[in-house]
């Protein structure tokens, strides 16, 4: 069986529901998580989660050993370094066949059901989204990414410390395809990527498209009536209404990007995930789904997120232009 490790640097306070994240990791016992963090809160870390405590400056020193042109780094900027974790943390990955990265605003279901041995044998890159992706741990992938690091464009993106440029989701998939590396990207069918601009749970379905040799990320929002999730015995199930009938579907993981979630310590191994909180497990019924569809809670943050989605691309273009003028 192929050995997998996720590399997860995280600086600042871990999510309030991190105990549930750890539980979902524990039940994927044949996969390892390697965490670098400055949060020394006492958690019950399972055996397959290895924790290394360090501050951001110590991580910067570690990164500079492999990427010498880096001067400063912020926790958020680490997003653009994700494709290079296999290079930066190479000494931690010697025994693994695949390395990857993932976010901690996720609850993981049965990963092995969706990342099968057949997929691992066939593909060298599995998924492309920043909240969970895998790379084959071999010289071919490493050399492609090393060559990318040597390009002026990539160095410019990594040096612009106040913005992120989605290198993991756009630039790297395009480069791999040009080098003949096929990407397994069935993520739009198996990941509950929750739209962060909607009050009720809506799933963002995203996929890669190719136009005249260029790679484009496309997506749409799946508009189910009501949507809640159960986590039972390591299985993540989504429930929704269609013509007043309850349907259900198993997912690989749920991604709760930028969503504040209420979490109380009275939750044990099984629980429900509704649009603003985790609650003890109970049977899902139509009434719960109809309440979820209306989502009667305040979600002021979505307006700020929607505005940032519009304004951030403009800010990035301005910063790139300033960098090029200064560089010349």
PECORJO-V298588 format. One record per residue. N is the residue number from 1. RES is the residue in one small letter. PHI is phi in radians with two decimals (* if undefined). Layout:
N | RES | PHI
N | RES | PHI
This chain:
1 | x | *
2 | x | -1.16
3 | x | -1.72
4 | x | -2.15
5 | x | -2.36
6 | x | -1.78
7 | x | -1.65
8 | x | -2.39
9 | x | -1.26
10 | x | -2.62
11 | x | -2.16
12 | x | 1.91
13 | x | -1.31
14 | x | -1.16
15 | x | -0.97
16 | x | -1.05
17 | x | -1.72
18 | x | -1.00
19 | x | -0.99
20 | x | -1.26
21 | x | -1.08
22 | x | -1.08
23 | x | -1.06
24 | x | -1.22
25 | x | -1.22
26 | x | -0.98
27 | x | -1.36
28 | x | -1.80
29 | x | -1.19
30 | x | -1.59
31 | x | -2.00
32 | x | -1.81
33 | x | -2.05
34 | x | -2.05
35 | x | -1.91
36 | x | -2.03
37 | x | -2.67
38 | x | -1.87
39 | x | -1.52
40 | x | -1.73
41 | x | -0.98
42 | x | -1.38
43 | x | -1.97
44 | x | -1.50
45 | x | -1.30
46 | x | -1.23
47 | x | -1.11
48 | x | -1.57
49 | x | -2.06
50 | x | -1.87
51 | x | -2.03
52 | x | -2.11
53 | x | -1.52
54 | x | -2.76
55 | x | -1.64
56 | x | -1.12
57 | x | -1.17
58 | x | -1.13
59 | x | -1.16
60 | x | -1.03
61 | x | -1.09
62 | x | -1.12
63 | x | -1.16
64 | x | -1.12
65 | x | -1.15
66 | x | -1.88
67 | x | -2.20
68 | x | -1.21
69 | x | -1.42
70 | x | -1.31
71 | x | -1.88
72 | x | -2.23
73 | x | -2.70
74 | x | -2.08
75 | x | -0.97
76 | x | -1.21
77 | x | -1.14
78 | x | -0.98
79 | x | -0.95
80 | x | -1.35
81 | x | -1.62
82 | x | -0.93
83 | x | -1.11
84 | x | -1.85
85 | x | -1.07
86 | x | -1.11
87 | x | -1.51
88 | x | -1.11
89 | x | -1.89
90 | x | -0.97
91 | x | -1.18
92 | x | -1.52
93 | x | -2.04
94 | x | -1.06
95 | x | -1.61
96 | x | -1.83
97 | x | -1.50
98 | x | -2.36
99 | x | -2.15
100 | x | -2.75
101 | x | -2.42
102 | x | -2.71
103 | x | -1.71
104 | x | -1.75
105 | x | -1.63
106 | x | -2.26
107 | x | -1.96
108 | x | -1.62
109 | x | -1.50
110 | x | -1.42
111 | x | -1.07
112 | x | -1.15
113 | x | -1.20
114 | x | -1.84
115 | x | -1.87
116 | x | -1.45
117 | x | -1.10
118 | x | -1.08
119 | x | -1.14
120 | x | -1.13
121 | x | -1.31
122 | x | -1.60
123 | x | -2.01
124 | x | -1.83
125 | x | -2.41
126 | x | -2.13
127 | x | 1.20
128 | x | -2.39
129 | x | -1.42
130 | x | -1.19
131 | x | -1.48
132 | x | -2.99
133 | x | -2.60
134 | x | -2.28
135 | x | -2.19
136 | x | -1.13
137 | x | -1.57
138 | x | -2.46
139 | x | -1.18
140 | x | -1.06
141 | x | -1.13
142 | x | -1.04
143 | x | -1.16
144 | x | -1.08
145 | x | -1.28
146 | x | -1.12
147 | x | -1.11
148 | x | -1.11
149 | x | -1.07
150 | x | -1.47
151 | x | -1.45
152 | x | -1.12
153 | x | -1.13
154 | x | -1.10
155 | x | -1.10
156 | x | -1.09
157 | x | -1.08
158 | x | -1.28
159 | x | -1.36
160 | x | -1.33
161 | x | -1.30
162 | x | -1.63
163 | x | -2.38
164 | x | -1.99
165 | x | -2.18
166 | x | 0.94
167 | x | -1.03
168 | x | -1.22
169 | x | -1.75
170 | x | -2.07
171 | x | -1.13
172 | x | -1.16
173 | x | -1.01
174 | x | -1.12
175 | x | -1.15
176 | x | -1.09
177 | x | -1.11
178 | x | -1.13
179 | x | -1.69
180 | x | 1.40
181 | x | -1.65
182 | x | -1.43
183 | x | -1.83
184 | x | -1.40
185 | x | -2.38
186 | x | -1.45
187 | x | -1.16
188 | x | -1.19
189 | x | -1.78
190 | x | -2.13
191 | x | -1.92
192 | x | -1.60
193 | x | -1.51
194 | x | -1.31
195 | x | -1.14
196 | x | -1.52
197 | x | -1.85
198 | x | -1.98
199 | x | -1.22
200 | x | -1.27
201 | x | -1.20
202 | x | -2.30
203 | x | -1.62
204 | x | -1.50
205 | x | -1.77
206 | x | -2.16
207 | x | -2.69
208 | x | -1.64
209 | x | -2.21
210 | x | -2.18
211 | x | -2.36
212 | x | 0.95
213 | x | 1.51
214 | x | -1.68
215 | x | -1.72
216 | x | -2.31
217 | x | -1.67
218 | x | -2.04
219 | x | -3.01
220 | x | -2.65
221 | x | -1.78
222 | x | -1.43
223 | x | -1.72
224 | x | -1.38
225 | x | -1.50
226 | x | 1.22
227 | x | -2.76
228 | x | -2.35
229 | x | -2.27
230 | x | -1.96
231 | x | -2.14
232 | x | -2.33
233 | x | 0.89
234 | x | 1.42
235 | x | -1.82
236 | x | -1.86
237 | x | -2.09
238 | x | -1.75
239 | x | -2.15
240 | x | -2.64
241 | x | -1.74
242 | x | -2.51
243 | x | 0.94
244 | x | 1.15
245 | x | -2.01
246 | x | -1.45
247 | x | -2.04
248 | x | -2.45
249 | x | -2.65
250 | x | -1.51
251 | x | -2.14
252 | x | -1.29
253 | x | -2.88
254 | x | -1.93
255 | x | -1.95
256 | x | -1.78
257 | x | -0.95
258 | x | 1.04
259 | x | -1.85
260 | x | -1.29
261 | x | -2.15
262 | x | -1.35
263 | x | -2.41
264 | x | -1.92
265 | x | -1.32
266 | x | -1.51
267 | x | -1.55
268 | x | -1.77
269 | x | -1.49
270 | x | -2.00
271 | x | -2.77
272 | x | -1.88
273 | x | -2.05
274 | x | -1.96
275 | x | -1.02
276 | x | -2.32
277 | x | -2.87
278 | x | -1.75
279 | x | -2.30
280 | x | -0.99
281 | x | -1.10
282 | x | -2.60
283 | x | -1.12
284 | x | -1.36
285 | x | -2.23
286 | x | -1.12
287 | x | -1.07
288 | x | -1.08
289 | x | -1.18
290 | x | -1.20
291 | x | -1.14
292 | x | -1.07
293 | x | -1.13
294 | x | -1.50
295 | x | 0.79
296 | x | -1.38
297 | x | -2.44
298 | x | -1.36
299 | x | -2.42
300 | x | -1.10
301 | x | -1.05
302 | x | -1.12
303 | x | -1.19
304 | x | -1.12
305 | x | -1.09
306 | x | -1.05
307 | x | -1.14
308 | x | -1.09
309 | x | -1.06
310 | x | -1.44
311 | x | -1.53
312 | x | -1.08
313 | x | -1.04
314 | x | -1.19
315 | x | -1.06
316 | x | -1.12
317 | x | -1.10
318 | x | -1.13
319 | x | -1.15
320 | x | -1.11
321 | x | -1.09
322 | x | -1.09
323 | x | -1.10
324 | x | -1.14
325 | x | -1.12
326 | x | -1.15
327 | x | -1.16
328 | x | -1.34
